[in-house]
Amino acid sequence: EFVNQAIDNVRPALELRARRVGGANYQVPIPVTPIRQETLAIRWIVDLARSKSGKSFEQFLMQELIDAYNNEGEAVKKKNDVERMAEANKAFAHFRW
């Protein structure tokens, strides 16, 4: 239950996809499917734990999971950044098809 709650706190609702329209690239916000939400959340947690050095991977992974469970840490920050960028680019949502 601890791991499920940590992953749920990192799941993004929206993501950005690049669309090329008329020679210009637009970052278009797209809703994320539940399977992709879980995949992205796990990937972000593991990648952030891997990117750190100094202690063992297991210690960094446990700390990242604890931070995600408490709605803090780098993985939750990444989720918030992605959703903030999607919200800022919602003017281009009409390019979604």
N, C-alpha and C positions, 0 to 999 in steps of 0.2 A: 504494500500500500504506500509505503514511503517513496519508492521509486516512481510509482504511477503518479503520485501527487507532484513530485519534482518535474516529471516530464510534462504533465498538464500545465504547470506554471510557465513552461518555456514554449508551448505550442503557439505558432503564429496563426492569426486568422487570415491575413493577407500577405501576399508577396509581390514583388515587382518582376515583370517579364519585359524584355526589350522587344518592341515591334518596330519594324521599318515601314514607314508610310510616306510615300511621296518623296523619297530621298532623305528623310529625317528619321532619326531614331527616337522613339518615345519610350519612357519607362511606364508601363501600363500596370496598374494594380489588379491583381487577380485573386479571387478567393482560393484558399488552399483546401484540398480534400483532406479528410481525417487521416488517411494513411500517410500522406505526404507531411502533414503536421507532425505526426509522431516521428517520422524519419528525420525531418529537419531538426526537431528538438533533440533527439538522441545524437545526431551528427554534430550539432553545435556543442553539446556538453562534452562529448569525447574529444572533439578537435581542440576545444579550449583547454582541456586537461592535458592533451598531448603537447600543446604549444609551450607549456611551462617547463622550466628545468630547475634542478636543484634537489628535489626530493624524488621519490618514486612515483610512477604514473598512478599507482593505486591510491596514494595519499591525495594527489591532485584531483583524481576522479571523485573520491569520496567528498572532498571539500567542495567541488563543483556541484555535486548532487545535494549536499546540505544547503549550499547557497541557493540553488534552484528551488528547493523545498521551502525555504524561507522567503521566496520572491525577491532575492537580491543576487548579486554576482554578475559575472560577465555574460552568461548565457541569457539571463533575463534582460540584461541591457541590450544584447543583440536583438532579441525579439522585439523590444520596445523601439529600437532604431529602425528595424525593418517595417514595423507597422506605422511608425511616424512618417517614414519616406513614402509608403503607400498612400497614407492620408494626404500628404502634400501633393502627390501626383494624381489625385482622384479626378482632376480636370481632364485627364487623358483616358478615363475609363470607357469613353465611347469608342475607343479604338479596339476594345476587346471583342473578339469574334471567334 
